[in-house]
Amino acid sequence: MSRRTPGPTLPPWLAHALRAQRGPVPWSAVARGALSAGPLLAAALAAGRVSLGVVAAVAAMLAGINDRPGSRRASVQRIGVPALAGAAGMCAGTYAGDHLGAVALTVVLTVLGLLAGSLSAVGPVASGAATQVLVASAIGAGMPLPDPGWQRVLAFLAGAGWLLALRLALPTPGSLTRDFRLDFRFDGERAAVAGVYDAVAALLDAAGTGHAVARRAALTAALDQAQDALAGPRLRRYASSAAERRLRAQYAAALPLAEAATALAWTGEAIPRRAAEGPRRLAAAVRAGAHTGPLPAPARSAPGLRALDDALLHAAVAFDRGRGDDLHTRRRSPGSVARTVLGAAGREYGLRVGLCFGTAVAVAQALHHAQWYGTHRHWYWLPATAVFLVKPDLGPLVSRVLCRAAGTVLGALVFAALAAVLPRPDGLVALVVLAGALIPVATRHFAAQTAVVTVLVLALVMVGGEPQASAGRIGETLLACAIVLVVGHLPMPGQRGGGVRARLTAAGDAAHAYLAHVLAGSEDRATRWTLRREAYRTLAEARAAIALAAAELPALARHSEGADEIAATLERLADTTTACAVHLDDTGRLTPRHVEQLAALRAELTERRERLDVRLPELPLAG
């Protein structure tokens, strides 16, 4: 029997461009998208304020891109903060465009790009805010609108605020048909916490198999999602309702379960399937808002199983009592934010974004003021497109360029065909409604998202009274792609790969703090779980940054070679530290296997950090 020879493997930069996210259709987000930009535009048409309606629709579209799955409370920050930044960018761009010449405007927007790019290194919300401030500043400076600047800003806030209001007010499909005692406003939090218990059960099932590492990573992702879901307004130190207190207690009860499951997986030994039944029943209880009922107890034949049994008993009590410990959330001090912005990652992000954004503005201004190009009214498309292409945290550069070019051509051609037959303006408003509804689904792939956004933007242009602009949109996008490809690969001052190194350094510091706390023998388990969460979360962030860097063209990818090996070592260190913590709780001492494993990981990290030139702390010795 002959074996089939495997086909050629695609290079990482091409494979990433062809990869799409999967999952169920987010019907809630689809409904919100349909009710956002289109109705705002229709209301503006009825009121005779079309230009302000276009601004509000653009803001709603940008907010819709940030409308990701999660809790309602978390969406306030995820949508609201970028919207406020976009309004500030609209104000700054409008003032600069009205009062500055081409050269001065280019300088101002370039500086704004440097600052916004540096801020992007702080985190996802900061990155979304930086993106919107740059896009809105370009629109404010270049879009020919008759309205004064303050009205544009209010229209922008109204558009984003309308989508946020829909996010907070509309129930999840199916939520009103369930038990009336379940408050639909907490569906996102409830699903996130239940997902943690399901992930614990999946990790217990995978113990002793080759799937354990992937299941532990999935557990980390589930804990990250639950932590974010519970971190919105009013879910702070003191919860404001019985439902919130119960969800907080259920999340807190999952932390020792996750710790015990990780320790059991670390041993590499299979455990009875009965052990996973308890977490699964807890997940069902979270979703149903019910009591846990009897939980099957695992055998108490090993430290990890005894820790799992104790954690199940603690969870049962916490579920019935409905009161948990104070919710621990990630809090960044002003000093840590400043260090991130001014550090290697912030400098690299700022230089890349500022240089590409400034170059796009300069080229757009030069072409706009040339006599043969003087009738062009959309020069702001060029820098706005460059922003979505160059942001280092949004994806590999070449992958986004390929997807942006393909998506724009497809969207422009589809719009040109539709615009030839649709009535105006009603048909175009209906097209905006359809495009708004498709955005939540299209965000799974950048090319699809680009195609949908292209249709929406071109429809808004025509509703505003301008001629069909599909050809111009394609030309602006292809020019922006060329600028970003060239400028994004230019030699930069300092060391490339700063974003990856910064993430690895943060992960190393967090792993060191976690290990030091465990080896010190502290009985403060709440602090230990907080340190454990930070260690695994920073590792997940480092893994994501490494994956994006590895999918760049070889000229950029080579600067982060070997980073995945350090991340893998740090992950094994975090798992070993968790196993040590559980064993110390049970026996008060470490086994020779624990000590030998920690020593080997310490030596491995010392060797690899020198090879990649990453600053990692010296690990404490165990004994």
LINBEL-V730673 format. One record per helix or strand of 3 or more residues. SS is the DSSP state (A for helix, B for strand). FROM is the first residue (numbers start at 0). LEN is the number of residues. Records with the same first field share a line. If there is no record, write none. Layout:
BEGIN
SS: FROM-LEN ; FROM-LEN
END
This chain:
BEGIN
A: 11-7 ; 26-8 ; 36-11 ; 49-16 ; 71-28 ; 101-21 ; 123-19 ; 148-21 ; 174-3 ; 183-23 ; 211-18 ; 241-25 ; 274-14 ; 302-19 ; 333-9 ; 343-26 ; 370-3 ; 379-11 ; 391-3 ; 396-23 ; 425-17 ; 445-18 ; 469-19 ; 497-22 ; 524-26 ; 553-7 ; 562-25 ; 591-21
END
